[in-house]
Amino acid sequence: MKTAIAITLTILFMSSCYTTSYQQRLRQHKQNEGCNRCRSQCSQDKMSCNFGAKTIEEEYTCKVEWKQCTVSCYGREYV
């Protein structure tokens, strides 16, 4: 009887670990998906900005804005 209880508890524990890790992976995937969409939008904004830039200073401003944009997506600088 003790063995059956131990096996049942082990299975419950393992399935809860699996469920937790699955949910974490799912959450991470959704976050990455959101970050990638955000970064894609930043890149489009940068291309539009560069297209309108007439001077080196304006191009530099586009680059700075792109970095700030990607930081807002990822919470850190993304190269």
MODELLER restraints for C-alpha pairs under 7 A, 6 or more apart:
rsr = mdl.restraints
at = mdl.atoms
rsr.add(forms.Gaussian(group=physical.xy_distance, feature=features.Distance(at['CA:35:A'], at['CA:73:A']), mean=5.30, stdev=0.5))
rsr.add(forms.Gaussian(group=physical.xy_distance, feature=features.Distance(at['CA:35:A'], at['CA:74:A']), mean=6.12, stdev=0.5))
rsr.add(forms.Gaussian(group=physical.xy_distance, feature=features.Distance(at['CA:38:A'], at['CA:73:A']), mean=5.78, stdev=0.5))
rsr.add(forms.Gaussian(group=physical.xy_distance, feature=features.Distance(at['CA:39:A'], at['CA:70:A']), mean=5.69, stdev=0.5))
rsr.add(forms.Gaussian(group=physical.xy_distance, feature=features.Distance(at['CA:39:A'], at['CA:73:A']), mean=6.50, stdev=0.5))
rsr.add(forms.Gaussian(group=physical.xy_distance, feature=features.Distance(at['CA:42:A'], at['CA:66:A']), mean=5.91, stdev=0.5))
rsr.add(forms.Gaussian(group=physical.xy_distance, feature=features.Distance(at['CA:42:A'], at['CA:69:A']), mean=5.87, stdev=0.5))
rsr.add(forms.Gaussian(group=physical.xy_distance, feature=features.Distance(at['CA:42:A'], at['CA:70:A']), mean=6.56, stdev=0.5))
rsr.add(forms.Gaussian(group=physical.xy_distance, feature=features.Distance(at['CA:43:A'], at['CA:66:A']), mean=6.96, stdev=0.5))
rsr.add(forms.Gaussian(group=physical.xy_distance, feature=features.Distance(at['CA:46:A'], at['CA:62:A']), mean=5.83, stdev=0.5))
rsr.add(forms.Gaussian(group=physical.xy_distance, feature=features.Distance(at['CA:46:A'], at['CA:66:A']), mean=5.86, stdev=0.5))
rsr.add(forms.Gaussian(group=physical.xy_distance, feature=features.Distance(at['CA:49:A'], at['CA:62:A']), mean=5.76, stdev=0.5))
rsr.add(forms.Gaussian(group=physical.xy_distance, feature=features.Distance(at['CA:50:A'], at['CA:59:A']), mean=5.77, stdev=0.5))
rsr.add(forms.Gaussian(group=physical.xy_distance, feature=features.Distance(at['CA:50:A'], at['CA:62:A']), mean=6.34, stdev=0.5))
rsr.add(forms.Gaussian(group=physical.xy_distance, feature=features.Distance(at['CA:53:A'], at['CA:59:A']), mean=5.66, stdev=0.5))
rsr.add(forms.Gaussian(group=physical.xy_distance, feature=features.Distance(at['CA:67:A'], at['CA:77:A']), mean=6.78, stdev=0.5))
rsr.add(forms.Gaussian(group=physical.xy_distance, feature=features.Distance(at['CA:70:A'], at['CA:77:A']), mean=6.51, stdev=0.5))
rsr.add(forms.Gaussian(group=physical.xy_distance, feature=features.Distance(at['CA:70:A'], at['CA:78:A']), mean=6.20, stdev=0.5))
rsr.add(forms.Gaussian(group=physical.xy_distance, feature=features.Distance(at['CA:71:A'], at['CA:77:A']), mean=4.87, stdev=0.5))
rsr.add(forms.Gaussian(group=physical.xy_distance, feature=features.Distance(at['CA:71:A'], at['CA:78:A']), mean=6.69, stdev=0.5))
